[in-house]
Amino acid sequence: MNRTSRENLALRTTERWRPPTFKPVKGTRGRVRAAVRRFFDLQAGSLWRDLSEPLSRARGTLLDVGCGAQPYRRLIPPETTYIGLDTEESATNFGYSMPDVRRIALDGLWPVDDGSADVVLATETLEHVENPGAFLAQAYRCLRPGGRLILTVPFAARWHYIPHDYWRFTPSGLRLLLERARFSEVAVHGRGNERTVACYKLLSLLLPIAFPQARPGSIRLSPISLLVVPLIVVLAIIGNRSLR
């Protein structure tokens, strides 16, 4: 093979296949659609499972940084003050444009007073931030003494939202970054196990075959969809059981 013919991945700017963006949940149909998404998207399903308990206990003011379509807002008690933060480029780069959001530079100064938040939530956001240290410093600044940062990041996930996906973090790397940002009592927990990762990888291979895209985010059926979909369902069942 001629090495000069290999793609220079540093220059790639688009994805060959992109899962549909999350949608705001409205009504019964929206809840059903979100539940189906969580069943087949093991990353989203594991997040919902692991965030349900800590977010149900959130009180005071919660900042949801990199909030996207705010898929976890429903887990937060109604008496908790919710503030969504996202980038000016969120619609262009990630396909999200919510009306009640404060626009920020994720690694710049957030328009939030010092010590005004009880909880900072950042789900699958840190890998898209060019300067993670600056991001975590802002989270620390905004939290009151005794406040809590709830942070999730992928580890075995595919390269996504190209080119705006910059990092993968090991548990020791996360601890180092958080302690440098002056956080204490750092705890890192895994989502899933080897079986979950294996199912996730296989689903990542099969979903583009079953549902090819004419453009990123659009879904259509292929001639072999009926052959592949049963295997996708089986892998989703195994993957969800591995999360228990």
Legacy VTK file of the C-alpha trace (Angstrom):
# vtk DataFile Version 3.0
C-alpha trace
ASCII
DATASET POLYDATA
POINTS 244 float
0.000 0.000 0.000
1.288 3.459 -0.923
1.627 5.369 2.323
1.118 8.688 0.539
-2.443 7.603 -0.341
-3.492 7.292 3.295
-5.908 9.939 4.545
-4.432 12.683 6.690
-6.900 12.489 9.583
-5.675 15.802 10.989
-7.367 17.487 8.026
-10.727 15.728 8.302
-13.592 18.124 8.978
-16.713 15.980 8.546
-18.177 12.726 9.826
-19.117 9.927 7.488
-22.078 9.054 9.747
-23.526 11.122 12.583
-26.268 9.992 14.990
-29.317 12.274 15.009
-29.070 15.138 17.479
-31.043 14.932 20.699
-34.424 16.654 20.570
-36.199 18.582 23.350
-38.617 16.205 25.071
-42.227 17.352 24.660
-45.248 15.220 25.503
-45.688 11.466 25.428
-44.258 11.065 21.944
-41.109 12.919 22.962
-40.653 10.761 26.063
-41.095 7.566 24.030
-38.623 8.770 21.417
-36.097 9.638 24.138
-36.517 6.209 25.792
-35.958 4.435 22.454
-32.844 6.545 21.878
-31.485 5.611 25.304
-32.095 1.901 24.584
-30.099 1.861 21.350
-27.580 4.557 22.322
-25.690 2.909 25.182
-23.797 6.103 25.903
-27.021 8.072 26.404
-28.611 5.204 28.332
-25.729 4.892 30.760
-25.742 8.648 31.329
-29.448 8.653 32.156
-28.979 5.762 34.565
-26.004 7.283 36.378
-27.300 10.867 36.499
-30.822 10.076 37.705
-29.951 9.772 41.391
-27.505 12.688 41.859
-29.597 15.105 39.784
-32.764 14.200 41.697
-30.988 15.530 44.818
-29.831 18.791 43.217
-30.922 21.887 45.126
-30.308 25.605 44.784
-28.855 26.662 41.425
-27.597 24.235 38.795
-25.482 25.237 35.792
-25.768 22.864 32.818
-22.652 23.689 30.783
-22.635 22.581 27.160
-26.312 21.810 27.654
-27.258 21.042 24.023
-30.940 19.998 23.925
-30.998 19.810 27.750
-31.820 16.058 27.783
-31.211 15.686 31.540
-33.185 18.727 32.679
-36.184 16.474 33.398
-34.158 14.744 36.124
-33.753 17.975 38.098
-36.369 18.890 40.750
-38.693 21.730 39.665
-37.708 23.826 42.673
-34.053 23.844 41.550
-32.994 26.881 39.514
-31.735 25.649 36.139
-29.337 27.707 33.989
-28.220 26.337 30.626
-24.905 27.472 29.134
-23.706 26.687 25.622
-21.441 28.101 22.944
-22.362 30.628 20.283
-21.365 27.965 17.740
-23.502 25.169 19.221
-25.991 25.281 16.335
-23.288 25.273 13.649
-20.895 22.785 15.234
-23.283 20.482 17.105
-26.785 21.102 15.755
-28.259 22.535 18.983
-30.063 25.854 19.392
-32.171 26.225 22.532
-33.832 29.582 23.273
-33.300 29.822 27.055
-29.515 29.474 27.051
-26.699 31.825 28.018
-24.068 31.874 25.269
-20.445 31.447 26.325
-16.963 30.450 25.236
-16.537 27.120 27.015
-12.913 27.834 27.915
-13.488 31.585 28.387
-15.183 33.573 31.166
-18.700 32.326 31.907
-21.379 35.007 32.567
-22.006 33.663 36.067
-21.143 35.259 39.416
-18.437 33.764 41.611
-19.741 31.190 44.085
-23.327 31.399 42.830
-23.948 27.775 41.788
-24.617 24.753 43.962
-24.082 22.246 41.142
-22.222 22.430 37.836
-23.264 19.733 35.362
-21.208 19.019 32.221
-22.226 15.927 30.252
-19.980 14.783 27.384
-18.669 18.333 27.023
-15.064 18.406 28.216
-13.765 16.451 25.196
-15.035 19.279 22.956
-13.223 22.036 24.879
-9.875 23.175 23.499
-8.590 24.120 26.970
-10.028 21.703 29.584
-8.047 23.326 32.388
-9.629 26.727 31.760
-13.084 25.107 31.613
-12.610 23.423 34.992
-11.236 26.640 36.500
-14.478 28.390 35.513
-16.541 25.582 37.024
-14.615 25.935 40.287
-15.037 29.727 40.284
-18.809 29.507 39.836
-19.381 26.922 42.575
-20.114 27.968 46.120
-17.970 26.418 48.896
-19.147 22.833 49.233
-20.699 22.852 45.758
-20.467 19.878 43.440
-19.237 19.311 39.884
-20.937 16.423 38.042
-18.845 15.688 34.982
-19.161 12.929 32.379
-16.751 12.166 29.541
-16.482 9.344 26.994
-13.495 7.018 26.984
-14.135 4.328 24.341
-16.440 6.461 22.186
-15.927 7.010 18.475
-14.455 10.217 17.080
-17.501 12.460 16.771
-18.528 16.001 15.861
-15.368 16.205 13.786
-13.243 18.318 14.041
-14.560 19.535 17.422
-13.712 16.369 19.386
-10.281 16.844 20.947
-9.654 14.594 23.939
-10.135 11.242 25.692
-9.485 11.163 29.441
-8.252 8.318 31.628
-9.370 8.219 35.280
-5.889 9.303 36.392
-5.911 12.117 33.821
-9.271 13.364 35.089
-8.064 13.331 38.659
-4.965 15.308 37.681
-6.985 17.942 35.809
-9.561 18.289 38.586
-6.989 18.576 41.362
-5.073 21.175 39.357
-8.346 23.128 39.182
-8.482 22.892 43.037
-11.301 20.354 43.259
-11.142 17.957 46.211
-12.774 14.615 47.034
-12.470 13.577 43.384
-14.271 10.317 42.520
-14.229 8.747 39.046
-16.655 5.933 38.171
-16.894 3.875 34.991
-20.059 3.601 32.933
-20.504 0.027 31.785
-17.830 -2.644 31.306
-16.052 -4.614 28.573
-19.335 -6.086 27.293
-20.892 -2.635 27.083
-17.933 -1.353 25.075
-17.999 -4.369 22.741
-21.718 -3.885 22.065
-21.225 -0.146 21.590
-18.447 -0.701 19.035
-20.485 -3.259 17.092
-23.519 -0.967 17.111
-21.307 1.842 15.801
-20.361 -0.401 12.871
-23.855 -1.717 12.127
-25.999 1.408 12.490
-24.401 3.165 9.473
-24.991 0.015 7.413
-28.644 -0.272 8.425
-29.366 3.467 8.271
-27.060 5.185 5.752
-27.059 8.963 5.547
-27.291 11.169 2.485
-26.098 13.967 4.783
-24.995 14.002 8.459
-27.945 13.479 10.789
-30.417 12.289 8.142
-31.535 8.660 8.362
-32.833 6.382 5.596
-33.222 2.634 5.149
-30.875 0.505 3.062
-31.703 -2.734 1.194
-30.044 -4.788 3.941
-31.680 -2.966 6.865
-34.084 -5.849 7.549
-31.116 -8.213 7.879
-29.076 -5.961 10.153
-31.772 -4.514 12.441
-32.414 -7.795 14.363
-28.701 -7.967 15.221
-28.793 -4.332 16.335
-31.706 -5.122 18.670
-29.856 -8.121 20.158
-26.710 -6.057 20.747
-28.767 -3.287 22.373
-30.389 -5.819 24.726
-27.007 -7.299 25.709
-25.497 -3.839 26.119
-28.335 -2.621 28.339
-28.152 -5.730 30.511
-24.421 -5.186 30.943
-25.191 -1.797 32.501
-27.092 -3.322 35.425
LINES 1 245
244 0 1 2 3 4 5 6 7 8 9 10 11 12 13 14 15 16 17 18 19 20 21 22 23 24 25 26 27 28 29 30 31 32 33 34 35 36 37 38 39 40 41 42 43 44 45 46 47 48 49 50 51 52 53 54 55 56 57 58 59 60 61 62 63 64 65 66 67 68 69 70 71 72 73 74 75 76 77 78 79 80 81 82 83 84 85 86 87 88 89 90 91 92 93 94 95 96 97 98 99 100 101 102 103 104 105 106 107 108 109 110 111 112 113 114 115 116 117 118 119 120 121 122 123 124 125 126 127 128 129 130 131 132 133 134 135 136 137 138 139 140 141 142 143 144 145 146 147 148 149 150 151 152 153 154 155 156 157 158 159 160 161 162 163 164 165 166 167 168 169 170 171 172 173 174 175 176 177 178 179 180 181 182 183 184 185 186 187 188 189 190 191 192 193 194 195 196 197 198 199 200 201 202 203 204 205 206 207 208 209 210 211 212 213 214 215 216 217 218 219 220 221 222 223 224 225 226 227 228 229 230 231 232 233 234 235 236 237 238 239 240 241 242 243
